[in-house]
Amino acid sequence: MSSHKSPSFFNQAPQFWERRGPVSLLLWPLSWIYGLINRGLNLIEDLDLRKRKTQAVPIIIVGNIRVGGTGKTPIVIGLAEQLARMGWRPGIISRGYGANTLSTPLQVKSDSNPLEVGDEPVLIAKRTHNQFPIWVHPKRVHSIALLLKNNPEVNVIISDDGLQHRKLVRWPAREGGRDIELVVRDPRGEGNGFLLPAGPLREAGTRDRDATLMTGLKNNPSHVDEYFLGRRAFTLNSQLGTPYQLVNPSNTQSLAAIADAYLPNKMTAVAAIGNPQRFFGDLLASGIAAKTIGLPDHSTFTPEFFSAINAECILITEKDAVKCALINDERIWVVPMHLEMPNTFADWLQSILQRPNPNQYTL
């Protein structure tokens, strides 16, 4: 089953990243050098010799310090919908990971090609029915400029990832500003706690943030303010939605019905996301005891890959489904996931976004 394309080694987290051992300790000197370079670059940006200004609208960055996905995309979708219900007019920017090299920012629609703009932006557009303007480019300030030019009504921007994007100037909420840095954390936590390449961290686990969003945690009380590393932390509860057939999305079937219709050894779950085990675990908790195939994040699929799977029912994520538009296999069912945004989180966001625009004042 090798007929799929994997973008890079680091999208498949090696096991030694999860606990300290001979391999991680051997690589630790490289991590130390990586950290030293990061601190030097951060110092240069902190000096702000060019006196750059923050953006004209608040920026909410949904990111992670761990390499590989921690479930940011469903949060971006839920956050945009929540902000719209609160009366805001959000726009969304993304790097467009997995896309071909972008010379200029591109606007993303639900029918955009994932190979051109990235799979996650297309998923966001599909799930939100093109309700929000979405622009992609590795240099996020370029995306912001075109987004605001084409959509002057936008008054808050959500950045899908970008915590480590130094060119994106912000005045974070913890320092009195109205830009918000959110760190998404799943049950894997920070692994062995080492920076790349000895561990999974892009930057130190103690990185400052405005709030931590806890995802995938079991048996945690919801709607309760908690604190992580001295900052607010919110638990976001997720649940799997009703599966629909890839070739005919109007054909739906409950997870319970699927569990009753197929023997476990006749079902296969496939996931090419940052943490495939989370998807498989959620399915198991819903009564789906299927065989599993976990692939590196952002992998692409071919008809041959699915044809080689000996199963009567194949379950995939919505993120993977956007890369399967040309695959005509009636066995494939797409399982959506929904996040619940606590009221305490919405109230906290509102209190920060309503702060005065710092660009209106001379500091």
N, C-alpha and C positions, 0 to 999 in steps of 0.2 A: 504494500500500500504506500508506495513512495511517489505516486504521481500527484504531487502538490509542490508548490514552491515555498521555501522558508526564507524570510528576509535576512535574518542574522542570528548568530550564535547566542547573543545576549537576550534574545526573546524567549529562549528556552533555558530557564533558570537551572544551573547545575546543582546537584544535591549538596555539594560542599558549601554552598552559600548559606545553608540553613543552620549549620552548627560548626563550631571551630574544630579544626582537625589538622592533620599534616599538610594537606593541599593549601588550605586557606592561610595557614601560618607561613608556608613557603612563599606565598604570593603577597604577604603583608607588606614587605618593603615597597612593592609597586603601588600598593594602596596609599602608603605614606607619601610617596611622590605625587600621586594623583591629588591627595588632599592638600599638599603644599601648593600645587599649581592653582587649585581652586581658591585657596585662601588669598593667593597673590592677585588673582583676577577680581575677586570680591573687593579687595582693598582698593584696586584701581577704580572700580565702579563707585565705591563709597566716597572717593575723593571728589567725584563728579566735577571734573575740571571744565566740562563743557556747559555746566549749569543747565542741564536739561529739565524740562518741565514735565509734570505728569499729564496724562491724557485729559481731554475735555469732559469725559464722562467717567464714572467709576469703573474700575476693572476688578472682576472677581476671577481669581485664578484657582482652578480646580486641578491640583497636581499631586505628585507623590515623590517621595525621596527614594523609593525603592524602584529599581529597574524592573520593567515589565508591568503589566496592568494590575491595578488594584480595584478596578471597577469604576473608573472616572466617568466613562461615557453615560451610563444610566443616571449618574448624579448631574451631569451637565443638562441632560434632558429634563429631569425632574426639577432642577433649579430654574431653568428657563420657564417652564410651565408655572412654577410657583410664583416667580417674579411677575409674570403676566397677570396672574390672578390678583396680585397685590397692586396692580395698576402701573407697573413699570413696562417699558418697551425694550426688551433685551435683544442684543445681537450676539453672535457667537463667532469666535475665531479658533483656528486650529492649525497646527503645523502641517497636517495632512500626511501623517506618517504612513509609509508604505506606498505613497504615490510616486509617480515619475517626477523628475526634477522640474520644479515650477520656476519659470523665469519671472512671472508676474503673478500677483494674487488672483485667485479664481473664486467666483461665487459658486456655492454648492447647492444643487437641487436634489430632490429625491430620485431623479432619473440620471444623475451624474454618474460617470464611470469611476468606480472605486480605484482603478489603476491610475487614474489621472489626478484624483483629489484625495484619495485615502478612504479606507473602509468606514472608519468611525464617523467622519463628517456626513457621509451618505446615510448611515444609520440614523444619525440625529435628524437629518432632513426628512427621512421617511417616517420616523416615529412622531415627529411634530407636524407632519403634513405641510412642510414648507412655510410654517407659521412665522419663523424667525429667519432673518438674513444670516447666512453662514459664509464666511470667507476663509480661505486657507492659503498659507504661505509660511515658509520657515522663519522669515523675519516678520514677527507678529505686528510690529508697528506699521508695516506696509499694509497689512490686512486691515488694521484699524482705520487707517487713513481712507482706504477705498470704501470700507463699510460705512463709515460716517458720511462720506461724500454722497454715496448712493442711497443711504437711508438716514437722513438727518433727524428723523423722529426717534432714533435709538438713543436711550438715555442711560443704559448700563450695558457693559460688554462682559460676556463670560468667555474666559480663555480655557480651552480644553488642554490642560498641561501648560507648562511655561514657568514653573517656579524657578528653574535654573536659567531662564532666558534673560540675561543681564541687560539687554538692550531695551527691554520693556520696563520703563521707569514707573515706579509706583510709590505712593505715600501710604503705607499700610495702616490699617485700622488701629493696630496696637500702638502706633506712634501718633495717633490723633487724626489720621487721614481717613479717606472713605474708600480706598482700595482694599480688597480683602484677599488674603492668601490662605487657602484651605489645603490642608494636607490630608489625603485619603489614606486610610490605614486599614488593612484587612487582617484576618487572624494570623497570617504568617509574620506579622510585625516587621521587625528590622532584620530578621534572619540572624546571622552570626554577628551582626553589628559592625562588620568591616565595610570599608569603601571598596569600590571597584578596583582591581579585578578579584580581590580576595573575598569580597562579599557582595551583596546586592545593592548597596547604597550609592546613590549619586552624590550625596553629601551627608554630613553627620546626622545621626538619628536625633540629635538634640537641636536640630535646626529650628529657629524661631518660626512661629506661624500665628495667624490670628485665631484659627480654630482647627481642630482635628475632626474629621468625619470618619466614624467607625462603621465599617461595613462587614457583612458576613458573620457577625458575632451571634452566637446562639445563647438563649436564656438570659439575655440582657434586658433590663427594664428600659422601655422606650419613654420618650417625652420627659426625660430626666436630665437636667444639666449635670455634666460631669466635667472633669478637668484632666488634661493630659499634658505633661511637661509645663504646667503652670498656665495653660491657656484653655479656653472652653473646648469641650469635646461633645459632639452630638452623635448618637447612635441612629443610623439609618437602617430601617428594617426593609428587607427585600422579600418579594414573593414571586413565584413563577406564575405567568398568566396562562391563558388557554392556547394550546398549540394550534397552529394552522398549517395546512399543506403548502409546501413550497410552490408547487405548480398551480395551485388553486387556493389562494389565500382566503377565499370566502368559505372554504371547507374547513371547519374547525372540529376538534375532538378534545374532550377533557383528558387530563393526565390519568384520571382514574379509569376512563374508558380505554385508553391506550394500554394501561397496566393489565386490564382484564382481557384485552384482545390478543395480546402477544405473549409468548413465553419469554422469560428473561434472556435465554440464549439466542432468541430471534430478534432482539432489539440491540442496537448499537448507538451510543451517544458519542458525538464528535464535537470537539471544541478547539478552536485555535485562538484562544484568548490568553490574557496574562496569567490567570490562575484557573486552568481547566478543571481542577479538582473541586473548585467551588460549585461549578455548574453540575458536575457529576453528583456531588453531595446533595445539592438541592433536589435533583431528580430522585435520588434514593430516598430522601425524606418525604417525597411525594408518592412513593410507592413504585418508582421505576428502577428496577434492579437490572440495568442493561450492561452489556459489555461497553468498554470505554476506549476511546482513542483521543489522547491529548496531544496537540500539536503546538509548535511555537506560535507566539502571538503574531497576528497579521499574515499568517500563511494563506496562500491562495489555493483554490481547488480546481480540479478538472473532472469531467465526466468519468474518466477512467478510474480516478480515485474512489468514487462512490460505487462504481460497477464492481470493483474488487472486494467490496464489503459484503460478506455473507450474512445478510439480515433481511427480515421482512419489514422492519420499521427502523428508520434512522432519525435520530433527534439531533438538531443543531441549534446554535444560538442565533439570535437576530443579527448580531455583528457578523457572523459568518455567512448568513443568508444573503447579505447584500453583495457578496462575491460569487454567488451561485445563480445569478440571473439567467445565465445561458445553459443551466443544467436542468434537464427534463427527466427527473426521477421521481415517480409517484410515491416512493417509499419515504421520502424526506419530509419531516415535520419540523417546523420552526417553533421554538419555545421562547416566548417573550419573557422579560423580567421587568418588574415594576418596583420602584422605590417609594417608601413613605417618608415624606418630609415632616419632621416634628414641628408643632406650632412654635415651640421655643426657638427653633432654628430660624423660622420665618420672622419672628419678632426681633431676634437679634440682628438679622440682615437689615430689616427695615430701619432699625435705630442707627445703623452705620451709614447706609446709603442716603439717609436724609441729612447727613452732615453738610455744612456749606462747602461749595466748590472752592478748593484752595487756590485755584488759578485766578479767582476774583480778588485776591488779596496780595499785597506785597509783604513777603515774609522777611 
